Structures are given as structure tokens and as C-alpha cells.
Amino acid sequence: MTETETLCNGRWLRLVRRGRWEYAERTNPGGGVMIVAVTPEDRVLFVEQWREALGRRAIEMPAGLVGDDAGRADESVIAAAARELAEETGYRAGRIEFLTAGPSSAGMSNEIITIVRAFDLRREHAGGGDASEDIRVHEIPRAEAARWLLAKAREGFAVDPKTFAGLYFLEHAPNVAPAA
């Protein structure tokens, strides 16, 4: 086996080289979670925020890192999803179910993203993220969501392709999630 060389360590990422491959490793053990959420009015929740790595605003489904807050190293994916959904959008879910998990970019990172579905939403506040974030919440009618995302891309926003996977799950697993 080829030796792994650490090129750089950051707070959330480590850049490594193994043989001819260079890739990023997530340093938080829980990876990330993306939440597919639809309001009682059948509106899909999206968030818009600045992404420094892209140098522009991005449209995504609510998402975040698992176990990224102090004292939460052992946080579950479901708990992280509930926390991120409320923080970013202002909605609380009555229940959250696992949909799937897999690599976010298999050739570049070891990060695993879990996709969950939030049900029985109720609005508690306006959302917008924590003090370090500037998140805008968009509630888009489900029937218009894909067209809206494509229009945002034409306007110059970076649209996370995982949002389209989220829309797929809304159509193909609308009420019951597969077993984890």
C-alpha cells in the first residue's frame, strides 16, 4: 500500500496525497447532511448563500456538517438534519427519515453526504442561519422547483446538482423512505 502524505491540515479539511492521487479528507467524522423539505403548502425549501470556494452565491437544499459544533462530535445525522433545517430555514420537522448516503465527489474527497427527508414541517422563525451566515430562504412550489433552479443557474447562481437528486426523491419516495 502506498504511504499517505498530509499536505495541509485545516479545521474541517485535510489535503493528502497517496501515490499520484491528491484529495481532501473531511476531519469531522459525521460527514454532511442534506435535507429534502416540503412545507404544508407543497413548497420545496431551498437556501441561497455565498460560497467562497465558488466566488458566488449558491442555491442548495438545506444542509450542513454533522458534529461540527463544540460538544457535538457524536451528533447523529438525524439530529444534525433537524438542527440545520431549523437554523437555516426556521422550520422544525415532526419527523426526519433517511433516504440515501454516498460520496459528494468520489474523485476529490472522502466526504459522505447523507440525504434525508423532513416531514410535518412547522414554521418557528424566519431562518437565515447563525451569526456567521447570510442565508436567504426560498419556498418554491414543488411543480415549479426544477424550472426555478434552472432559471437561477441561467442568472449566474451556482446550483448544487444534489438539489435535483432531492427533487427526484420527492417524486419517487414521496411518503415512505427506504430502510437505512
C-alpha positions as CSV (number, residue, x, y, z in Angstrom):
1,M,0.0,0.0,0.0
2,T,1.3,3.5,-0.9
3,E,2.0,5.8,2.0
4,T,-0.4,8.7,2.6
5,E,1.3,12.1,2.9
6,T,-0.5,15.0,4.6
7,L,-0.1,18.2,2.5
8,C,-2.1,20.6,4.6
9,N,-4.4,20.4,7.7
10,G,-7.3,22.8,8.2
11,R,-10.1,22.9,10.7
12,W,-12.6,20.9,8.6
13,L,-10.4,19.6,5.8
14,R,-7.1,17.8,5.3
15,L,-5.4,17.7,1.9
16,V,-3.5,14.4,1.4
17,R,-1.5,12.6,-1.3
18,R,-1.4,8.9,-1.8
19,G,0.6,7.8,-4.8
20,R,-0.4,10.0,-7.7
21,W,-3.8,11.0,-6.1
22,E,-4.4,14.2,-4.2
23,Y,-7.7,14.6,-2.4
24,A,-9.4,16.2,0.5
25,E,-10.5,14.4,3.7
26,R,-13.2,15.7,6.0
27,T,-11.9,15.9,9.5
28,N,-15.4,15.7,11.1
29,P,-16.4,12.1,11.4
30,G,-20.0,12.6,10.6
31,G,-19.8,14.0,7.0
32,G,-22.6,16.1,5.8
33,V,-26.3,16.0,5.6
34,M,-28.8,17.5,3.0
35,I,-32.4,17.9,3.9
36,V,-35.3,17.5,1.4
37,A,-38.1,19.5,2.9
38,V,-41.5,20.5,1.7
39,T,-43.9,22.9,3.5
40,P,-47.5,22.0,4.3
41,E,-48.3,24.3,1.3
42,D,-46.3,21.9,-1.0
43,R,-43.4,24.3,-1.4
44,V,-39.8,23.0,-1.6
45,L,-37.3,24.7,0.7
46,F,-34.1,25.9,-0.9
47,V,-31.4,28.1,0.7
48,E,-29.2,30.7,-1.1
49,Q,-25.9,31.7,0.4
50,W,-22.4,32.9,-0.6
51,R,-19.9,30.1,-1.2
52,E,-16.4,31.4,-1.0
53,A,-14.9,28.5,-2.9
54,L,-17.1,29.4,-5.9
55,G,-16.9,33.1,-5.5
56,R,-20.6,33.5,-5.9
57,R,-24.0,32.7,-4.3
58,A,-25.3,29.2,-4.5
59,I,-28.7,27.6,-4.4
60,E,-28.9,24.4,-2.4
61,M,-31.3,22.4,-0.2
62,P,-30.7,23.0,3.5
63,A,-27.5,21.2,4.5
64,G,-24.6,21.2,6.9
65,L,-21.9,19.2,8.6
66,V,-22.6,16.6,11.2
67,G,-21.0,17.1,14.6
68,D,-19.4,20.5,13.6
69,D,-20.4,22.4,16.8
70,A,-18.4,22.1,20.0
71,G,-19.6,19.3,22.2
72,R,-21.5,17.6,19.3
73,A,-18.8,15.2,18.0
74,D,-21.1,12.3,18.4
75,E,-24.1,14.0,16.9
76,S,-26.3,11.7,14.8
77,V,-27.2,12.5,11.1
78,I,-30.9,12.9,12.1
79,A,-30.1,15.3,14.9
80,A,-27.8,17.3,12.6
81,A,-30.5,17.5,10.0
82,A,-33.1,18.8,12.5
83,R,-30.6,21.4,13.7
84,E,-29.6,22.6,10.3
85,L,-33.1,22.7,9.0
86,A,-34.3,24.9,11.9
87,E,-31.1,27.1,11.8
88,E,-31.2,27.7,8.0
89,T,-34.9,27.8,7.2
90,G,-36.7,28.4,10.5
91,Y,-38.8,25.2,10.1
92,R,-38.9,22.3,12.6
93,A,-39.7,18.8,11.3
94,G,-42.1,16.4,13.0
95,R,-40.0,13.5,11.7
96,I,-36.9,13.0,9.6
97,E,-36.1,9.9,7.6
98,F,-33.0,8.5,5.9
99,L,-33.1,8.4,2.1
100,T,-29.6,7.6,1.0
101,A,-25.9,8.3,1.6
102,G,-22.9,8.5,-0.7
103,P,-19.8,10.4,-1.8
104,S,-20.2,14.1,-2.6
105,S,-17.3,14.0,-5.1
106,A,-15.7,10.5,-5.2
107,G,-12.6,11.5,-7.1
108,M,-11.8,14.5,-4.9
109,S,-13.0,13.9,-1.3
110,N,-13.8,11.2,1.2
111,E,-16.8,13.2,2.3
112,I,-20.1,11.2,2.6
113,I,-23.3,13.1,2.3
114,T,-26.5,11.7,3.8
115,I,-29.8,12.8,2.2
116,V,-32.8,12.8,4.5
117,R,-36.4,13.8,4.1
118,A,-38.1,16.1,6.6
119,F,-41.9,15.6,7.2
120,D,-44.6,17.5,9.1
121,L,-42.9,20.9,8.9
122,R,-43.9,23.8,11.1
123,R,-42.5,27.3,10.9
124,E,-40.9,28.7,14.1
125,H,-38.8,31.6,12.8
126,A,-37.5,33.3,9.7
127,G,-34.3,31.2,9.4
128,G,-31.2,32.7,7.8
129,G,-28.5,30.7,9.6
130,D,-26.3,31.5,12.5
131,A,-24.5,34.8,13.1
132,S,-21.7,33.8,10.7
133,E,-24.1,33.1,7.8
134,D,-26.3,35.2,5.4
135,I,-28.8,32.6,4.2
136,R,-31.9,33.5,2.2
137,V,-34.7,31.0,2.3
138,H,-36.7,30.3,-0.9
139,E,-40.1,28.4,-0.8
140,I,-40.8,27.3,-4.3
141,P,-44.0,25.4,-5.4
142,R,-43.0,21.8,-6.0
143,A,-44.3,21.8,-9.6
144,E,-42.1,24.8,-10.4
145,A,-38.9,23.8,-8.5
146,A,-36.8,22.3,-11.3
147,R,-37.6,25.2,-13.7
148,W,-36.8,27.7,-10.9
149,L,-33.4,26.0,-10.3
150,L,-32.6,26.1,-14.0
151,A,-33.6,29.8,-14.2
152,K,-31.4,30.6,-11.2
153,A,-28.4,28.8,-12.9
154,R,-29.0,31.0,-16.0
155,E,-28.9,34.1,-13.8
156,G,-25.4,33.1,-12.6
157,F,-26.1,31.3,-9.4
158,A,-24.2,28.1,-8.7
159,V,-26.9,25.4,-8.3
160,D,-25.9,22.3,-6.4
161,P,-26.7,19.3,-8.5
162,K,-27.7,17.4,-5.4
163,T,-30.9,19.5,-5.3
164,F,-32.1,17.7,-8.4
165,A,-31.5,14.4,-6.6
166,G,-33.6,15.8,-3.8
167,L,-36.4,16.6,-6.3
168,Y,-36.1,13.0,-7.6
169,F,-36.7,11.6,-4.1
170,L,-39.8,13.8,-3.8
171,E,-41.3,12.1,-6.8
172,H,-40.0,8.5,-6.3
173,A,-40.2,8.2,-2.5
174,P,-42.8,10.8,-1.6
175,N,-44.2,9.4,1.7
176,V,-42.1,6.5,2.8
177,A,-38.3,6.4,2.9
178,P,-36.4,3.1,2.3
179,A,-34.8,1.4,5.3
180,A,-31.4,2.8,6.3
